[in-house]
Amino acid sequence: MPQFQSFGLTTSKLFRGEGGRISVSAARTVAQASTATTQENVLDWVKKDKRRMLHVVYRVGDMDRTIKFYTECLGMKLLRKRDIPEERYTNAFLGYGPEDSHFVVELTYNYGVDSYEIGTGFGHFGIAVDDITKTVDLIKAKGGKVAREPGPVKGGNTVIAFIEDPDGYKFELLERGPTPEPLCQVMLRVGDLDRSIEFYEKAYGMELLRKRDNPDYKYTIAMMGYGPEDKNAVMELTYNYGVTEYDKGNAYAQIAIGTDDVYKTADAIKLCGGMITREPGPLPGINTKITACLDPDGWKTVFVDNIDFLKELE
């Protein structure tokens, strides 16, 4: 684990031997103690930070086609759309409620690119529905692809189904009662589940909500998030026995998470061994402060300043 470098310690005024000489061993002891205290303070702050999963970003080959499918078949609403011609891409935000209180999808269409490789690392998105059979029938009527008919999950009682959107992204439909957060899961595959759980707890401030091993089917899952599964969007991390690496393709992009301080967030990520891919600071043009990083498996996450995020929605 890398040492934290952002906080210096002036020892020359603290420990001096005879004739004003610095006691090297004493200075080293104080420096180590200070570093440990700083690490503890930063990681403790992460647990208190006001964090929420904001949106998940991925690329599609036909924006209008995808919007039509999500609104007609999945019941989402188009919340906003923006075209950036100078950068040659378009974004669309869709979900089941306002962005300031709900987890949403951020679709990206890059001019002239009509297909992407999803890879083997990305798993699926999860959507909670009241009546799974009715939802699947509607999707079929609209020409949608059903990859798994409704039925109990393997090794459990929850009724699920799997469908595919026009780009091949899988959505797991979960039959649940009414929930404030229908867009409820993002499933990613990881090569070392215990390592990922520790990283997501310490660096991201998430809670391990539950962990389930399925030896008959040779996989283990861990649900990580900022609140109960029935009320919040969560990360479903999946470890398949013996598989340590996956092809991530170029379709899935990242998760965005809100934070009160992108600078402290970046410090915590560095302490936990994460790789910062964009140092914390404001984005040119819009001044929204962000920082971006990779987890131990190379999955990207962007942390966005909470206040700046709300201003962006105004």
Contacts in CASP RR format, 6 or more apart in sequence:
PFRMAT RR
TARGET T0000
AUTHOR 0000-0000-0000
METHOD contacts of the structure
MODEL  1
MPQFQSFGLTTSKLFRGEGGRISVSAARTVAQASTATTQENVLDWVKKDK
RRMLHVVYRVGDMDRTIKFYTECLGMKLLRKRDIPEERYTNAFLGYGPED
SHFVVELTYNYGVDSYEIGTGFGHFGIAVDDITKTVDLIKAKGGKVAREP
GPVKGGNTVIAFIEDPDGYKFELLERGPTPEPLCQVMLRVGDLDRSIEFY
EKAYGMELLRKRDNPDYKYTIAMMGYGPEDKNAVMELTYNYGVTEYDKGN
AYAQIAIGTDDVYKTADAIKLCGGMITREPGPLPGINTKITACLDPDGWK
TVFVDNIDFLKELE
1 271 0 8 1.000
1 272 0 8 1.000
1 273 0 8 1.000
2 270 0 8 1.000
2 271 0 8 1.000
2 273 0 8 1.000
3 35 0 8 1.000
4 35 0 8 1.000
4 38 0 8 1.000
4 39 0 8 1.000
4 42 0 8 1.000
4 267 0 8 1.000
4 270 0 8 1.000
4 271 0 8 1.000
5 270 0 8 1.000
6 267 0 8 1.000
7 34 0 8 1.000
7 35 0 8 1.000
7 38 0 8 1.000
8 34 0 8 1.000
9 30 0 8 1.000
9 31 0 8 1.000
9 34 0 8 1.000
9 35 0 8 1.000
11 22 0 8 1.000
11 26 0 8 1.000
11 27 0 8 1.000
11 30 0 8 1.000
11 31 0 8 1.000
12 22 0 8 1.000
14 26 0 8 1.000
14 27 0 8 1.000
14 30 0 8 1.000
15 22 0 8 1.000
15 23 0 8 1.000
15 26 0 8 1.000
15 27 0 8 1.000
15 30 0 8 1.000
16 22 0 8 1.000
16 23 0 8 1.000
17 23 0 8 1.000
39 271 0 8 1.000
42 264 0 8 1.000
42 267 0 8 1.000
42 268 0 8 1.000
42 271 0 8 1.000
43 202 0 8 1.000
43 268 0 8 1.000
43 271 0 8 1.000
43 272 0 8 1.000
45 261 0 8 1.000
45 264 0 8 1.000
45 268 0 8 1.000
46 202 0 8 1.000
46 203 0 8 1.000
46 204 0 8 1.000
46 205 0 8 1.000
46 264 0 8 1.000
46 265 0 8 1.000
46 268 0 8 1.000
47 205 0 8 1.000
49 205 0 8 1.000
49 259 0 8 1.000
49 260 0 8 1.000
49 261 0 8 1.000
49 264 0 8 1.000
49 265 0 8 1.000
50 258 0 8 1.000
50 259 0 8 1.000
50 260 0 8 1.000
50 306 0 8 1.000
51 204 0 8 1.000
51 205 0 8 1.000
51 226 0 8 1.000
51 257 0 8 1.000
51 258 0 8 1.000
51 259 0 8 1.000
52 103 0 8 1.000
52 226 0 8 1.000
52 257 0 8 1.000
52 258 0 8 1.000
53 103 0 8 1.000
53 225 0 8 1.000
53 226 0 8 1.000
53 232 0 8 1.000
53 233 0 8 1.000
53 234 0 8 1.000
53 235 0 8 1.000
53 255 0 8 1.000
53 256 0 8 1.000
53 257 0 8 1.000
53 258 0 8 1.000
54 99 0 8 1.000
54 103 0 8 1.000
54 104 0 8 1.000
54 256 0 8 1.000
54 257 0 8 1.000
54 258 0 8 1.000
54 304 0 8 1.000
54 309 0 8 1.000
55 93 0 8 1.000
55 99 0 8 1.000
55 103 0 8 1.000
55 104 0 8 1.000
55 105 0 8 1.000
55 106 0 8 1.000
55 255 0 8 1.000
55 256 0 8 1.000
56 103 0 8 1.000
56 104 0 8 1.000
56 105 0 8 1.000
56 106 0 8 1.000
56 125 0 8 1.000
56 186 0 8 1.000
56 254 0 8 1.000
56 255 0 8 1.000
56 256 0 8 1.000
57 105 0 8 1.000
57 106 0 8 1.000
57 108 0 8 1.000
57 253 0 8 1.000
57 254 0 8 1.000
57 255 0 8 1.000
57 256 0 8 1.000
57 302 0 8 1.000
58 105 0 8 1.000
58 106 0 8 1.000
58 107 0 8 1.000
58 108 0 8 1.000
58 169 0 8 1.000
58 251 0 8 1.000
58 252 0 8 1.000
58 253 0 8 1.000
59 107 0 8 1.000
59 108 0 8 1.000
59 109 0 8 1.000
59 110 0 8 1.000
59 113 0 8 1.000
59 116 0 8 1.000
59 250 0 8 1.000
59 251 0 8 1.000
59 252 0 8 1.000
59 253 0 8 1.000
60 66 0 8 1.000
60 107 0 8 1.000
60 108 0 8 1.000
60 109 0 8 1.000
60 116 0 8 1.000
60 166 0 8 1.000
60 167 0 8 1.000
61 109 0 8 1.000
61 113 0 8 1.000
61 114 0 8 1.000
61 115 0 8 1.000
61 116 0 8 1.000
61 167 0 8 1.000
62 109 0 8 1.000
62 114 0 8 1.000
62 166 0 8 1.000
63 90 0 8 1.000
63 92 0 8 1.000
63 107 0 8 1.000
63 109 0 8 1.000
65 166 0 8 1.000
66 92 0 8 1.000
66 107 0 8 1.000
66 165 0 8 1.000
66 166 0 8 1.000
66 167 0 8 1.000
67 78 0 8 1.000
67 92 0 8 1.000
67 94 0 8 1.000
67 107 0 8 1.000
69 142 0 8 1.000
69 144 0 8 1.000
69 165 0 8 1.000
69 166 0 8 1.000
70 76 0 8 1.000
70 94 0 8 1.000
70 95 0 8 1.000
70 105 0 8 1.000
70 165 0 8 1.000
71 77 0 8 1.000
71 78 0 8 1.000
71 94 0 8 1.000
72 142 0 8 1.000
73 138 0 8 1.000
73 139 0 8 1.000
73 142 0 8 1.000
73 144 0 8 1.000
73 163 0 8 1.000
74 127 0 8 1.000
74 139 0 8 1.000
74 171 0 8 1.000
75 96 0 8 1.000
76 94 0 8 1.000
76 95 0 8 1.000
76 96 0 8 1.000
76 105 0 8 1.000
76 183 0 8 1.000
77 94 0 8 1.000
77 95 0 8 1.000
77 96 0 8 1.000
77 97 0 8 1.000
78 92 0 8 1.000
78 93 0 8 1.000
78 94 0 8 1.000
79 93 0 8 1.000
79 94 0 8 1.000
79 95 0 8 1.000
79 97 0 8 1.000
79 98 0 8 1.000
79 99 0 8 1.000
79 104 0 8 1.000
80 92 0 8 1.000
80 93 0 8 1.000
80 99 0 8 1.000
81 90 0 8 1.000
81 91 0 8 1.000
81 92 0 8 1.000
81 93 0 8 1.000
82 90 0 8 1.000
82 91 0 8 1.000
83 90 0 8 1.000
84 90 0 8 1.000
84 91 0 8 1.000
88 110 0 8 1.000
88 111 0 8 1.000
89 108 0 8 1.000
89 109 0 8 1.000
89 110 0 8 1.000
89 111 0 8 1.000
90 108 0 8 1.000
90 109 0 8 1.000
90 111 0 8 1.000
91 106 0 8 1.000
91 107 0 8 1.000
91 108 0 8 1.000
91 109 0 8 1.000
92 106 0 8 1.000
92 107 0 8 1.000
92 109 0 8 1.000
93 99 0 8 1.000
93 104 0 8 1.000
93 105 0 8 1.000
93 106 0 8 1.000
93 107 0 8 1.000
94 104 0 8 1.000
94 105 0 8 1.000
94 107 0 8 1.000
95 102 0 8 1.000
95 103 0 8 1.000
95 104 0 8 1.000
95 105 0 8 1.000
95 183 0 8 1.000
96 102 0 8 1.000
96 104 0 8 1.000
96 181 0 8 1.000
96 182 0 8 1.000
96 183 0 8 1.000
97 104 0 8 1.000
98 313 0 8 1.000
99 313 0 8 1.000
100 310 0 8 1.000
100 313 0 8 1.000
102 180 0 8 1.000
102 181 0 8 1.000
102 183 0 8 1.000
103 181 0 8 1.000
103 183 0 8 1.000
103 184 0 8 1.000
103 232 0 8 1.000
103 233 0 8 1.000
104 183 0 8 1.000
105 125 0 8 1.000
105 183 0 8 1.000
106 256 0 8 1.000
108 253 0 8 1.000
115 167 0 8 1.000
116 167 0 8 1.000
116 249 0 8 1.000
116 250 0 8 1.000
116 251 0 8 1.000
117 247 0 8 1.000
117 249 0 8 1.000
117 250 0 8 1.000
117 251 0 8 1.000
118 167 0 8 1.000
118 168 0 8 1.000
118 169 0 8 1.000
118 249 0 8 1.000
118 251 0 8 1.000
118 252 0 8 1.000
119 246 0 8 1.000
119 247 0 8 1.000
119 248 0 8 1.000
119 249 0 8 1.000
119 251 0 8 1.000
120 189 0 8 1.000
120 246 0 8 1.000
120 247 0 8 1.000
121 188 0 8 1.000
121 189 0 8 1.000
121 246 0 8 1.000
121 247 0 8 1.000
121 248 0 8 1.000
121 249 0 8 1.000
122 169 0 8 1.000
122 187 0 8 1.000
122 188 0 8 1.000
122 189 0 8 1.000
122 248 0 8 1.000
122 249 0 8 1.000
122 251 0 8 1.000
122 252 0 8 1.000
123 170 0 8 1.000
123 187 0 8 1.000
123 188 0 8 1.000
123 189 0 8 1.000
123 238 0 8 1.000
124 162 0 8 1.000
124 169 0 8 1.000
124 170 0 8 1.000
124 171 0 8 1.000
124 172 0 8 1.000
124 185 0 8 1.000
124 187 0 8 1.000
125 169 0 8 1.000
125 170 0 8 1.000
125 171 0 8 1.000
125 172 0 8 1.000
125 183 0 8 1.000
125 185 0 8 1.000
125 186 0 8 1.000
125 187 0 8 1.000
126 171 0 8 1.000
126 172 0 8 1.000
126 173 0 8 1.000
126 174 0 8 1.000
126 183 0 8 1.000
126 184 0 8 1.000
126 185 0 8 1.000
126 186 0 8 1.000
126 187 0 8 1.000
127 171 0 8 1.000
127 172 0 8 1.000
127 173 0 8 1.000
127 174 0 8 1.000
127 182 0 8 1.000
127 183 0 8 1.000
127 184 0 8 1.000
128 173 0 8 1.000
128 174 0 8 1.000
128 175 0 8 1.000
128 176 0 8 1.000
128 177 0 8 1.000
128 179 0 8 1.000
128 181 0 8 1.000
128 182 0 8 1.000
128 184 0 8 1.000
128 230 0 8 1.000
129 135 0 8 1.000
129 173 0 8 1.000
129 174 0 8 1.000
129 175 0 8 1.000
129 176 0 8 1.000
129 182 0 8 1.000
130 175 0 8 1.000
130 176 0 8 1.000
130 177 0 8 1.000
130 178 0 8 1.000
131 175 0 8 1.000
132 150 0 8 1.000
132 151 0 8 1.000
132 159 0 8 1.000
132 160 0 8 1.000
132 161 0 8 1.000
132 173 0 8 1.000
132 174 0 8 1.000
132 175 0 8 1.000
133 150 0 8 1.000
135 161 0 8 1.000
135 173 0 8 1.000
136 146 0 8 1.000
136 149 0 8 1.000
136 150 0 8 1.000
136 161 0 8 1.000
136 163 0 8 1.000
136 173 0 8 1.000
139 146 0 8 1.000
139 163 0 8 1.000
140 146 0 8 1.000
144 163 0 8 1.000
144 164 0 8 1.000
145 163 0 8 1.000
145 164 0 8 1.000
145 168 0 8 1.000
146 161 0 8 1.000
146 162 0 8 1.000
146 163 0 8 1.000
147 162 0 8 1.000
147 163 0 8 1.000
147 164 0 8 1.000
147 170 0 8 1.000
148 160 0 8 1.000
148 161 0 8 1.000
148 162 0 8 1.000
149 161 0 8 1.000
150 159 0 8 1.000
150 160 0 8 1.000
150 161 0 8 1.000
150 173 0 8 1.000
150 175 0 8 1.000
151 159 0 8 1.000
151 160 0 8 1.000
151 161 0 8 1.000
152 158 0 8 1.000
152 159 0 8 1.000
152 160 0 8 1.000
153 159 0 8 1.000
153 160 0 8 1.000
154 214 0 8 1.000
154 216 0 8 1.000
154 217 0 8 1.000
155 214 0 8 1.000
155 216 0 8 1.000
155 217 0 8 1.000
158 174 0 8 1.000
158 175 0 8 1.000
159 174 0 8 1.000
159 175 0 8 1.000
160 172 0 8 1.000
160 173 0 8 1.000
160 174 0 8 1.000
160 175 0 8 1.000
161 172 0 8 1.000
161 173 0 8 1.000
162 170 0 8 1.000
162 171 0 8 1.000
162 172 0 8 1.000
162 173 0 8 1.000
163 170 0 8 1.000
163 171 0 8 1.000
163 173 0 8 1.000
164 170 0 8 1.000
164 171 0 8 1.000
165 171 0 8 1.000
167 251 0 8 1.000
169 251 0 8 1.000
172 185 0 8 1.000
172 187 0 8 1.000
174 184 0 8 1.000
174 185 0 8 1.000
176 230 0 8 1.000
179 230 0 8 1.000
179 231 0 8 1.000
180 231 0 8 1.000
181 231 0 8 1.000
181 232 0 8 1.000
181 233 0 8 1.000
183 233 0 8 1.000
184 229 0 8 1.000
184 232 0 8 1.000
184 233 0 8 1.000
184 234 0 8 1.000
185 233 0 8 1.000
185 234 0 8 1.000
185 235 0 8 1.000
185 236 0 8 1.000
186 233 0 8 1.000
186 234 0 8 1.000
186 235 0 8 1.000
186 236 0 8 1.000
186 255 0 8 1.000
187 235 0 8 1.000
187 236 0 8 1.000
187 237 0 8 1.000
187 238 0 8 1.000
188 235 0 8 1.000
188 236 0 8 1.000
188 237 0 8 1.000
188 238 0 8 1.000
188 297 0 8 1.000
188 299 0 8 1.000
189 237 0 8 1.000
189 238 0 8 1.000
189 239 0 8 1.000
189 240 0 8 1.000
189 243 0 8 1.000
189 246 0 8 1.000
190 196 0 8 1.000
190 237 0 8 1.000
190 238 0 8 1.000
190 239 0 8 1.000
190 296 0 8 1.000
190 297 0 8 1.000
190 299 0 8 1.000
191 239 0 8 1.000
191 243 0 8 1.000
191 244 0 8 1.000
191 245 0 8 1.000
191 246 0 8 1.000
191 297 0 8 1.000
192 239 0 8 1.000
192 244 0 8 1.000
192 296 0 8 1.000
193 211 0 8 1.000
193 220 0 8 1.000
193 222 0 8 1.000
193 237 0 8 1.000
193 239 0 8 1.000
195 296 0 8 1.000
196 222 0 8 1.000
196 237 0 8 1.000
196 239 0 8 1.000
196 295 0 8 1.000
196 296 0 8 1.000
196 297 0 8 1.000
197 208 0 8 1.000
197 211 0 8 1.000
197 222 0 8 1.000
197 224 0 8 1.000
197 237 0 8 1.000
198 272 0 8 1.000
199 272 0 8 1.000
199 273 0 8 1.000
199 274 0 8 1.000
199 295 0 8 1.000
199 296 0 8 1.000
200 206 0 8 1.000
200 224 0 8 1.000
200 225 0 8 1.000
200 235 0 8 1.000
200 237 0 8 1.000
200 295 0 8 1.000
201 207 0 8 1.000
201 208 0 8 1.000
201 224 0 8 1.000
202 268 0 8 1.000
202 271 0 8 1.000
202 272 0 8 1.000
203 268 0 8 1.000
203 269 0 8 1.000
203 271 0 8 1.000
203 272 0 8 1.000
203 273 0 8 1.000
203 274 0 8 1.000
203 293 0 8 1.000
203 295 0 8 1.000
204 224 0 8 1.000
204 257 0 8 1.000
204 301 0 8 1.000
205 226 0 8 1.000
206 224 0 8 1.000
206 225 0 8 1.000
206 226 0 8 1.000
206 235 0 8 1.000
207 224 0 8 1.000
207 225 0 8 1.000
207 226 0 8 1.000
207 227 0 8 1.000
208 222 0 8 1.000
208 223 0 8 1.000
208 224 0 8 1.000
209 223 0 8 1.000
209 224 0 8 1.000
209 225 0 8 1.000
209 227 0 8 1.000
209 228 0 8 1.000
209 229 0 8 1.000
209 234 0 8 1.000
210 222 0 8 1.000
210 223 0 8 1.000
210 229 0 8 1.000
211 220 0 8 1.000
211 221 0 8 1.000
211 222 0 8 1.000
211 223 0 8 1.000
212 220 0 8 1.000
212 221 0 8 1.000
213 220 0 8 1.000
214 220 0 8 1.000
214 221 0 8 1.000
218 240 0 8 1.000
218 241 0 8 1.000
219 238 0 8 1.000
219 239 0 8 1.000
219 240 0 8 1.000
219 241 0 8 1.000
220 238 0 8 1.000
220 239 0 8 1.000
220 241 0 8 1.000
221 236 0 8 1.000
221 237 0 8 1.000
221 238 0 8 1.000
221 239 0 8 1.000
222 236 0 8 1.000
222 237 0 8 1.000
222 239 0 8 1.000
223 229 0 8 1.000
223 234 0 8 1.000
223 235 0 8 1.000
223 236 0 8 1.000
223 237 0 8 1.000
224 234 0 8 1.000
224 235 0 8 1.000
224 236 0 8 1.000
224 237 0 8 1.000
225 232 0 8 1.000
225 233 0 8 1.000
225 234 0 8 1.000
225 235 0 8 1.000
226 232 0 8 1.000
227 234 0 8 1.000
235 255 0 8 1.000
246 297 0 8 1.000
248 298 0 8 1.000
248 299 0 8 1.000
253 300 0 8 1.000
254 292 0 8 1.000
254 299 0 8 1.000
254 300 0 8 1.000
254 301 0 8 1.000
254 302 0 8 1.000
255 299 0 8 1.000
255 300 0 8 1.000
255 301 0 8 1.000
255 302 0 8 1.000
256 301 0 8 1.000
256 302 0 8 1.000
256 303 0 8 1.000
256 304 0 8 1.000
257 301 0 8 1.000
257 302 0 8 1.000
257 303 0 8 1.000
257 304 0 8 1.000
258 303 0 8 1.000
258 304 0 8 1.000
258 305 0 8 1.000
258 306 0 8 1.000
258 309 0 8 1.000
259 265 0 8 1.000
259 303 0 8 1.000
259 304 0 8 1.000
259 305 0 8 1.000
259 306 0 8 1.000
260 305 0 8 1.000
260 306 0 8 1.000
261 305 0 8 1.000
262 280 0 8 1.000
262 281 0 8 1.000
262 289 0 8 1.000
262 290 0 8 1.000
262 291 0 8 1.000
262 303 0 8 1.000
262 304 0 8 1.000
262 305 0 8 1.000
263 280 0 8 1.000
263 281 0 8 1.000
263 291 0 8 1.000
265 280 0 8 1.000
265 291 0 8 1.000
265 303 0 8 1.000
266 276 0 8 1.000
266 279 0 8 1.000
266 280 0 8 1.000
266 291 0 8 1.000
266 293 0 8 1.000
266 303 0 8 1.000
269 276 0 8 1.000
269 291 0 8 1.000
269 293 0 8 1.000
270 276 0 8 1.000
273 296 0 8 1.000
274 293 0 8 1.000
274 294 0 8 1.000
274 295 0 8 1.000
274 296 0 8 1.000
275 293 0 8 1.000
275 294 0 8 1.000
275 298 0 8 1.000
276 291 0 8 1.000
276 292 0 8 1.000
276 293 0 8 1.000
277 292 0 8 1.000
277 293 0 8 1.000
277 294 0 8 1.000
277 300 0 8 1.000
278 290 0 8 1.000
278 291 0 8 1.000
278 292 0 8 1.000
278 302 0 8 1.000
279 291 0 8 1.000
280 289 0 8 1.000
280 290 0 8 1.000
280 291 0 8 1.000
281 289 0 8 1.000
281 290 0 8 1.000
281 291 0 8 1.000
282 288 0 8 1.000
282 289 0 8 1.000
282 308 0 8 1.000
283 289 0 8 1.000
283 290 0 8 1.000
286 312 0 8 1.000
287 308 0 8 1.000
288 304 0 8 1.000
288 305 0 8 1.000
288 308 0 8 1.000
288 309 0 8 1.000
288 311 0 8 1.000
288 312 0 8 1.000
289 304 0 8 1.000
289 305 0 8 1.000
289 308 0 8 1.000
290 302 0 8 1.000
290 303 0 8 1.000
290 304 0 8 1.000
290 305 0 8 1.000
291 302 0 8 1.000
291 303 0 8 1.000
292 300 0 8 1.000
292 301 0 8 1.000
292 302 0 8 1.000
292 303 0 8 1.000
293 300 0 8 1.000
293 301 0 8 1.000
293 303 0 8 1.000
294 300 0 8 1.000
294 301 0 8 1.000
295 301 0 8 1.000
END
